[in-house]
Amino acid sequence: MLDINGISKTFNPGTVNEKTALDGLELHLQDGDFVTVIGGNGAGKSTMLNAIAGVWPVDEGTIVVDGINVTRLAEHRRASYLGRVFQDPMTGTAASMQIEENMALAARRGMRRTLRRGISNKERDFYKEQLKVLELGLEERLTAKVGLLSGGQRQALTLLMATLKKPKLLLLDEHTAALDPKTAAKVLEATDRIVERDHLTTIMITHNMKDAIAHGNRLVMMDAGRIIYDVSGQEKKKLTVSDLLRKFEEVSGGEFANDRMILS
């Protein structure tokens, strides 16, 4: 479902601020893979997601989604293949619009989007069924303004909107990092349910090592723009945080430099 072949990206080349963010990165995902990604600050995690999404062009290499080479496609052209949820719960929804209006815009993605025709009862019934998977009671608040929801509720709604059209690839960029632990756990539970239900191929960046181990069928660790550790199946299930720290030191030759991740 995803083939990343030797992609590289250097920012500010030829200047004192030159920074190689991706260095010949290789990553291959099968249909339905749920991959969690960890790494220290500056490892290239978010840069990788931005490369997949087409936020800026890569310097070399190719990105193929479900057999389609998207390497040179503009960001808006790739949007029909991807769903993405960012760290900030406020960025994925329109605060001044109702829950059902936000969902209607997501459902009409790829079409000429307007609410001029209104929302039919059939659409409302569909939105209610979709909202039930979040287990937050939002299916009974369709006409509530999204700006009145909590951060966790908005992030869960954003997740649902990003997956409403069943994207070929779901990108989660630390989507629970801004939430308190209890709310983050609820959003992760909803993530697991949606990904499993719709068999979505997913990449989830997280700063929480326990979450990286507990969720998904595969875990990759990044450092200096490369993948330095890739584990799946039973081997992944047996991992501990201590195992990951030790593995990082083994393969990178240095200590893990991300206090927030270690403390989590």
N, C-alpha and C positions, 0 to 999 in steps of 0.2 A: 504493500500500500504506500510505502514511502521509501525512496532510495536517495540518500544523500551521498554523493560521490566526490570525495576530495575537495570540498568547498573551503575556500580561504577568504578572509576579509581583513584588511589592514586599514585602520583609520589614520587620517593625517599623514599619509606616506611622504617620506622625504623631509619631514620636519622634526623638531625636537619633541613634539608630542606624538610621534609615530607609535601606534599600538596595534600589534597583531592580535585580533580578537578570535579568529578562527584559523586553524593551521592544518589544512588538509583533512578536514573532518569527514569521517565515514560513519554512516548510521543507516541501518536497513530494518524496516518494520514490516512484519506480516500483517495481513488483514486481522483486525481484532486485538492486536497487541496494545497493552496498556503499560507504557514505559514511564517510570519515575526517574527524574534527573536531579542529581545533587552535584555540588562542587563548591569550592571556595569563591570568595569575591573575585570577580574578573576572570572566572574560568571560561566564560563564553556561553553560558546557559541561555540567557535572554537574547544574546546576539544570534544564537542558532535559531531560536523561534522567529526572530525578526527576519532572518535570511529565508526561512521557509515561507513566511507570510509575504515576503517581497517588499518590506519596508524600505530597503535599499538593495542595489545589485551586489552580488558577490564578485570577487576579483577573478576567481577561477573555480572550476568544478561544476557539477550539475545537480539539480533537485528535480526528482521525478515523483509525482503523486498519482497513484493508481495508473501507471503507464503513461501519464501525460507529462512531458517535459515542461515544467513551469519556470525554469531558470530565468528566462528573459521576459516573462509575463509581468505586467505592471501589477501593483498591489491590488487594485480594484478588480483586475481580471482573475486573480487567484481566489478572491473572496468567496466565490460560489463553491469552491472545494473545501474551504476551511471554516471552522468555528473557533473563536478565540475568547478567552476570559482573562482579563488583566488583574493585577493586584488590587487596584483601587476599586472598591465596590460602587463608587459614584460614576464611573466612566461608561458602564455598559447599558445604562437605561436612561430614559428621558424623565427627569424628576417631575415635570409639570404635567405629564400625561398619566392616564389611568393604566392600571395593570393590563387590562384587556387591550388597550390601544398600543402599549409597548409590544405585547405578544402579536398583535395583528401586523405590526411593522416587520417583526421577525419572520412571521409566517409568509409574508409577501416578498421576502428577499428574492432578488433575481428578477422580479417583475416591476412594472411601474408602480411605485408605492404611493398610495394615497388612502386616506380614510374617508374620502368624499362619499363613497357608497355606504359607509357605515359598517357595522359589524353584525353579522347575521346571528340568529339563535343557534344555528348549527355550529358556527365558529366558536361561539361562547361555550357550548357544550364540550367542544374539542379542547379549548383552553382549560376548562375546569378539570378535565380528565388528566391533562398534562401536568397541571399544578399539583394534583394530588400526590404525585411521586415525591414532591419535596417534603411532604408531611409537615407543613408549616401553617396550614389553614388558609392559604392565600386563595384557594378556589372559591372561598366564600366572600372574597373582597375584590372582585373583578373591577369594580368602579372606583376603588381607592386610588388616590394619587401616589405614584411611586415614591415621591419625595417624603411621604409620611412613613415609609417603611424603615426598619432598622438596617444597618449596614449588612448584616448577615442575610436578611430577607432579600435585600437588593442583589447581593452577590448570587444567591440561589436562583433568583429570577433571571439574572444575566446568564447563568449557566444553562438554564432551561431554554432561553431564547437562542443561545449559541448553538444548541443541539436540536432545535425544533425542526430544521430541514435535513437532519441526519447528515452532517458533513462527512466527507471522506476522511478528514483528519481533524481532531480536536486538540487545540493547543491551550494548555492551562499554565499561565505564567505566575506562579506563586499566588494562586487565586484565593488562598485562605490566610495569607500572611498578615493582612490588616485586621483580622478578626480575633476576638477573644477565643481562648481554647475551646470552650463549650460550643460556641457558635461555629468555629472552624470544623469541629468534629461533625456537626450536623450537615454542613455543606459538603464535607468529604463523603459522608454516608450517601447523600443525594447523588454525588458524583459517581460513586460506585454503582448505584442502582441504574442511573441513566446509561452509563457506559456499558454495563452488562446487558441491559434490556435491548439497547439498539446496536449492540456489537460494534461499538465505535473504536476505531484506531485512535489512540490517545497518547500525547506526550504531556506529562505533568512535571513542571519544575517545582521543587519544594526546598525550603530551608530546614525542614524538620526531618531528621534522619529516621525517626520512628515511623513517621508517615510514609516515607520513601520505601521502607521495608514492608509496612503493613498493606499498602495499596499497590495494585497492578500486578502483572505477571513477570515483569522484568525491571531491572534497575541498572542505570548507567551512571558512572561518575566521570565528571569532566575536570580537566586542569589544563591551563594554558592553551585553550582553543582546541583540545583534542579529547577523545574518549579514552580514559586510561583503565577503566574497569567496566565490565559488562556481565551481568549475572541474571539468571532466570530460573524458573521452576523450583524444585525442592531446595536447591542451593540457596536461592534468594530467601525462601521462607525461614531458613535456619539462621539467617544473618542476625547479628546484634550491632548496636551502635559501635561497640568496641571493635568488632570485626571490620567495620567500615573505616574507622580511624586508622586501624593498623594496616589495612589494605592500601589506604591513601599514602601512608608513609612508605610502604614497600614499593609502589609503582611510580610515585612521583619524586621520591628522594627528599621529601620535606614534610613539615608538620602541617596539619590542616589549619588554614588561616581564616576561620570564620567563626567567631565567638558565638554569634546568634544561633548558628546551626548546631554547634556543640552543646550549648545550653538547652536547646530545644529537645 
